Amino acid sequence: MTLWFAFSTLGVTLVFAIVSYFHLRHELSVEKWERSHPDRPDFTLHGSYTDDEVSDIAGELIRSALLYSSLVALFAFLLGRYLAKKSLKPVTDINQQLQAIEAANLDKRVHLPEADAPLKDIAININALLDRIESSYDEVSNFSSRVAHELKTPLTLMRLQLEDSAKQIEPEMAESLQDELHRMEHYVEQCLLIARAEQGQLQLDFETVSINQLIQDQIEPYELLAREENRQLVLRSDTTIQATTSRWAFRQILHNLFGNALQHGTGDILIELRTQGAKAVAIRNQVKASNTKGTAIGLRIVDALVRQLPEHTITHTQEKGIHEAVVTIP
């Protein structure tokens, strides 16, 4: 819009200058005149210019037109840019406010105190849409939580009944059923954890802990699992990191990241403690060459827990078959 406004002004000025230029040349060089004054027969006007004089006069005209039109176009460009920015500022504000809305703060709404009536109508419709999204999200979240609670009790009863009847069932069958029940109970627990975390219902205690020690405690059982697949967990750390965090939540984050790397990755798992710029724990592994996708429930738990920890962030990147999760800590 700004460029169109400026170039339109420049174009109109140039057209006017060019038309004036050729018309003046025609009048000065072609329409050479010699006329008598109607009231004074003895007074005669003689008009005649040389070609050099015509070129000089017309050239001065076109140079002046170009100079003034350039200044006018520059002024029009700056004015158009200012007006465009001012007119589009409400749209920019809407985009910025929408980008700040996530699952954890669906109660936020768009505010445009200085917008025109049409943009205010758009903001009202957006807020109405956000109301419906928040309501639907809460309903789904509450439903998932209720379903998980409802499943937990019968699964526990089934496991207890299976243990009591283990003697009447073949050992292999009993062991297989217990493993499946245990897996389902673990899945239900994870669903409940996600629901509580996303609803902000987790009660977390914060303290200053050693990140190195937390990693060492979590690595041990996963090293045994990795060894069965001829893999290993490699810890790179040349410093000690102390951080204020929730010991339980950070254990759960490491637990799910290690489990995700073992289940969906191949080769060695690199764990790196970083202190340059910001304190961070990076977990890198090669992704399996498989088209099948899991539920990603582990990473969803990680994201939900990180949002509950102040000043903690997590980023996931995947490039050339290498997945890296980086947890930044205060």
Stockholm file with secondary structure:
# STOCKHOLM 1.0

chainA/1-330         MTLWFAFSTLGVTLVFAIVSYFHLRHELSVEKWERSHPDRPDFTLHGSYTDDEVSDIAGELIRSALLYSSLVALFAFLLGRYLAKKSLKPVTDINQQLQAIEAANLDKRVHLPEADAPLKDIAININALLDRIESSYDEVSNFSSRVAHELKTPLTLMRLQLEDSAKQIEPEMAESLQDELHRMEHYVEQCLLIARAEQGQLQLDFETVSINQLIQDQIEPYELLAREENRQLVLRSDTTIQATTSRWAFRQILHNLFGNALQHGTGDILIELRTQGAKAVAIRNQVKASNTKGTAIGLRIVDALVRQLPEHTITHTQEKGIHEAVVTIP
#=GR chainA/1-330 SS CHHHHHHHHHHHHHHHHHHHHHHHHIIIIISCEEEECSSCTTCEEEECCCHHHHHHHHHHHHHHHHHHHHHHHHHHHHHHHHHHHHHHHHHHHHHHHHHTCCGGGTTCCCCCTTCCHHHHHHHHHHHHHHHHHHHHHHHHHHHHHHHHHHHHHHHHHHHHHHHHTGGGSCHHHHHHHHHHHHHHHHHHHHHHHHHHHHTTCCCCCEEEEEHHHHHHHHHHHHHHHHHHTTCCEEEECSSCCEEEEEHHHHHHHHHHHHHHHHHHEEEEEEEEEECSSSCEEEEEEEECSCCCCCCCHHHHHHHHHHHTSTTCEEEEEEETTEEEEEEECC
#=GC SS_cons         CHHHHHHHHHHHHHHHHHHHHHHHHIIIIISCEEEECSSCTTCEEEECCCHHHHHHHHHHHHHHHHHHHHHHHHHHHHHHHHHHHHHHHHHHHHHHHHHTCCGGGTTCCCCCTTCCHHHHHHHHHHHHHHHHHHHHHHHHHHHHHHHHHHHHHHHHHHHHHHHHTGGGSCHHHHHHHHHHHHHHHHHHHHHHHHHHHHTTCCCCCEEEEEHHHHHHHHHHHHHHHHHHTTCCEEEECSSCCEEEEEHHHHHHHHHHHHHHHHHHEEEEEEEEEECSSSCEEEEEEEECSCCCCCCCHHHHHHHHHHHTSTTCEEEEEEETTEEEEEEECC
//
